[in-house]
Amino acid sequence: MKNLHNYFIYLLVFVSLLVIGASANKITVFTIGDSTMCLYDTTNAKHQRGWAQMLPQFFNSDVKIVDAARGGRSSKSFVKEGLWKKVLEEIKPGDYVFIQFAHNDEKKDTAIGTQPWQQYSDYLKLYVEQTRQKGGIPILFTPIVRRYFDSTGHITLRGQHDMLPGDSLGNYPMAMRYVAKGMNVPLIDLTTKTKQLVDSYGPEKSKELYITTDKTHPTMLGATEIAKLAIEGLREQKIGLVKYLNPNFQLKEN
């Protein structure tokens, strides 16, 4: 009886070690950003979702998604509030960090707002540098568009986060593109991709992609479509993460 008891103890320890080992071998994708990306209560009446919230269904069990995005945060406040520090402490070599900011960087509140070619760019560089120092892989995502249409039925420049039309000084996606190029960071241009998506739906039907109370936050449908665009972007960039895609989801081949 004692030998049988010992056998079960050894078996329990062995299984526990296997579970721990499997967990340790998982690739973790940390997502940092704002309310268009973060987690929402799935029972909320608005059917509101963040696009990063929809990512787990696209990957197999070797990938763990940690959605660390928070509503109302900018590239600056995410650092100032200590949210980035918590993520940074968890990053291990081979993990990915998906970075999308701009919606709240546009605010005039100096505690949150940044200028595209100054603090915004500096904070993006900080995320990239510190992720790499931990052995992680940073991926930059330009911000999704807001549902602001012009008289021709297309998303306006302001909807594309170009806050000073005709002047690149106010263009957040352009600033991120320059950071990506200068630091050799993979970039997924969600601004361009979501503009094409929302333009294709048009002013009326595109209401299905955003919650009824504003023109910024996606519904479950919108978040899912945006997540698909993010995955397409990873494929286009030939990011190693794509080998862990769930084969049950057949996305457009490029």
C-alpha positions in Angstrom: 0.0 0.0 0.0 2.9 2.3 0.8 4.4 1.7 -2.6 1.1 2.4 -4.3 0.9 5.7 -2.3 4.4 6.7 -3.4 3.6 5.8 -7.0 0.7 8.2 -7.0 2.8 10.9 -5.4 5.5 10.5 -8.1 2.8 10.5 -10.8 1.3 13.7 -9.5 4.7 15.4 -9.4 5.5 14.2 -13.0 2.2 15.5 -14.4 2.7 18.8 -12.6 6.1 19.2 -14.1 4.8 18.4 -17.5 2.1 21.1 -17.1 4.6 23.6 -15.8 7.0 22.8 -18.7 4.2 23.1 -21.3 3.2 26.5 -19.9 6.8 27.7 -19.8 7.2 26.8 -23.5 4.2 28.8 -24.6 4.8 31.9 -26.7 3.1 34.8 -25.0 1.8 37.8 -27.0 1.4 40.9 -24.9 -0.9 43.5 -26.4 -0.5 47.1 -25.2 -2.7 50.0 -26.3 -6.0 51.7 -25.7 -9.7 51.0 -25.5 -10.0 49.9 -29.2 -7.7 47.0 -28.3 -8.6 46.0 -24.7 -10.8 43.5 -22.9 -14.5 44.0 -22.4 -17.2 42.1 -20.5 -18.6 39.8 -23.1 -22.1 40.2 -21.6 -22.3 44.0 -22.1 -25.3 45.2 -24.0 -23.2 47.2 -26.5 -21.5 44.1 -27.8 -18.3 46.1 -27.5 -14.9 44.4 -28.0 -11.3 45.3 -28.4 -9.7 43.8 -31.5 -6.9 42.2 -29.4 -9.6 40.5 -27.4 -10.5 38.5 -30.5 -7.0 37.3 -31.2 -6.9 34.0 -29.2 -9.3 32.2 -31.5 -6.8 32.7 -34.4 -3.9 30.9 -32.7 -3.3 27.3 -31.5 -2.6 26.3 -27.9 1.1 27.1 -28.2 0.3 30.8 -28.1 -1.0 32.7 -25.1 -2.5 36.2 -25.6 -2.2 38.6 -22.6 -4.4 41.6 -23.4 -2.8 44.3 -21.3 -4.3 47.3 -23.2 -6.3 49.7 -21.1 -9.0 52.2 -22.0 -8.1 55.9 -22.0 -4.4 55.3 -22.1 -1.9 57.0 -24.4 1.7 56.0 -25.1 2.7 58.3 -22.3 0.2 57.5 -19.6 0.7 53.7 -20.1 4.2 54.2 -18.9 3.5 56.9 -16.3 0.8 54.7 -14.6 3.2 51.8 -14.3 1.2 49.6 -16.7 4.2 49.1 -19.0 6.4 48.1 -16.1 4.1 45.3 -15.2 4.1 43.9 -18.7 7.9 44.3 -19.1 8.5 42.3 -16.0 6.7 39.3 -17.6 8.3 39.3 -21.0 10.6 36.4 -21.7 12.8 35.7 -24.7 10.8 34.9 -27.8 7.6 36.6 -26.6 5.9 39.2 -28.7 4.6 42.7 -27.8 1.9 44.2 -30.0 1.9 48.0 -29.7 -0.9 50.3 -30.8 -1.4 53.9 -29.5 -2.6 57.2 -30.8 -6.3 57.6 -30.0 -5.6 59.2 -26.6 -2.3 60.7 -27.6 -4.4 63.1 -29.6 -6.0 64.6 -26.5 -5.0 68.1 -25.4 -4.7 67.0 -21.8 -1.0 67.3 -21.1 -1.1 64.3 -18.7 -2.2 62.1 -21.6 -1.6 63.8 -24.9 1.6 63.7 -26.9 2.9 65.2 -30.1 3.5 62.7 -33.0 7.1 63.5 -33.7 8.1 64.2 -30.1 6.9 62.3 -27.1 4.7 59.8 -29.1 7.7 58.7 -31.1 9.9 58.7 -28.0 7.6 56.4 -26.1 7.2 54.1 -29.1 11.0 53.8 -29.2 11.1 53.1 -25.5 8.6 50.2 -25.9 10.7 48.8 -28.7 14.1 49.1 -27.0 12.9 47.7 -23.7 11.1 44.8 -25.3 14.3 43.9 -27.2 16.3 44.2 -24.0 14.2 41.4 -22.6 14.6 39.3 -25.7 11.1 40.0 -26.9 9.9 40.9 -30.4 8.0 44.2 -30.8 5.4 44.7 -33.5 4.0 48.2 -34.2 0.4 48.6 -35.2 -0.8 51.9 -36.5 -4.2 52.9 -34.9 -7.5 51.8 -36.4 -9.6 54.5 -38.0 -12.5 56.4 -36.5 -15.7 56.2 -38.4 -15.6 59.8 -39.7 -16.8 60.1 -43.3 -16.5 63.0 -45.7 -19.0 64.0 -48.3 -17.6 61.5 -50.8 -18.2 58.6 -48.5 -14.6 58.0 -47.4 -12.9 58.2 -44.0 -11.5 61.7 -43.3 -7.9 62.5 -42.6 -8.9 63.2 -39.0 -10.5 59.7 -38.9 -7.1 58.5 -40.0 -5.3 60.2 -37.1 -3.9 63.0 -39.2 -4.8 65.8 -36.9 -3.4 68.6 -39.0 -4.5 67.7 -42.5 -1.9 68.7 -45.1 0.8 68.9 -42.4 2.7 65.8 -41.4 3.4 67.3 -38.0 0.0 66.1 -36.9 0.1 62.6 -38.4 0.4 59.9 -35.8 0.5 56.9 -38.2 3.2 58.5 -40.2 5.3 59.1 -37.1 4.9 55.4 -36.2 6.0 54.4 -39.7 9.1 56.4 -39.3 9.9 54.9 -35.9 9.4 51.4 -37.4 11.7 52.1 -40.4 14.4 53.7 -38.3 14.4 50.9 -35.7 13.8 48.1 -38.2 10.6 47.0 -36.4 7.8 45.1 -38.2 4.8 47.4 -38.7 1.2 46.4 -39.4 -0.6 49.4 -41.0 -4.0 49.0 -39.4 -4.8 52.6 -40.3 -4.7 51.8 -44.0 -6.3 48.4 -43.6 -9.2 49.6 -41.5 -9.8 52.6 -43.8 -10.2 50.2 -46.7 -12.5 48.0 -44.6 -14.7 50.8 -43.3 -14.7 52.6 -46.7 -15.9 49.3 -48.3 -18.8 49.1 -45.8 -19.8 52.8 -46.4 -21.3 55.4 -44.1 -24.4 53.4 -43.3 -23.5 49.8 -43.2 -20.2 50.5 -41.3 -22.4 51.3 -38.2 -22.3 47.5 -37.8 -18.6 47.7 -37.1 -18.8 50.3 -34.3 -20.9 50.6 -31.2 -23.9 52.9 -31.5 -22.7 55.5 -28.9 -19.5 56.6 -30.8 -17.4 56.2 -33.9 -14.3 54.8 -32.3 -15.0 51.6 -30.5 -15.6 48.3 -32.4 -18.4 45.9 -32.0 -17.7 42.2 -31.8 -18.1 42.1 -35.6 -15.8 45.1 -36.1 -13.2 43.8 -33.6 -13.2 40.4 -35.3 -12.7 41.9 -38.8 -9.9 44.1 -37.5 -8.2 41.1 -35.8 -8.3 39.3 -39.2 -6.6 42.3 -40.7 -3.9 42.2 -38.0 -3.4 38.5 -38.8 -3.1 39.3 -42.5 -0.5 41.9 -41.6 1.5 39.3 -39.7 1.4 37.1 -42.8 2.5 39.9 -45.1 5.4 40.6 -42.8 6.3 36.9 -42.6 6.3 37.1 -38.8 7.3 33.8 -37.2 4.2 33.8 -35.1 2.0 32.9 -38.1 3.2 29.3 -37.9 1.0 29.0 -34.8 -2.2 30.1 -36.5 -5.3 28.0 -35.9 -5.8 26.0 -39.2 -9.6 26.2 -38.7 -9.5 29.9 -39.7 -8.9 30.3 -43.4 -7.9 33.9 -44.1 -7.2 35.5 -47.4 -3.9 34.4 -49.0 -1.6 37.2 -50.1 
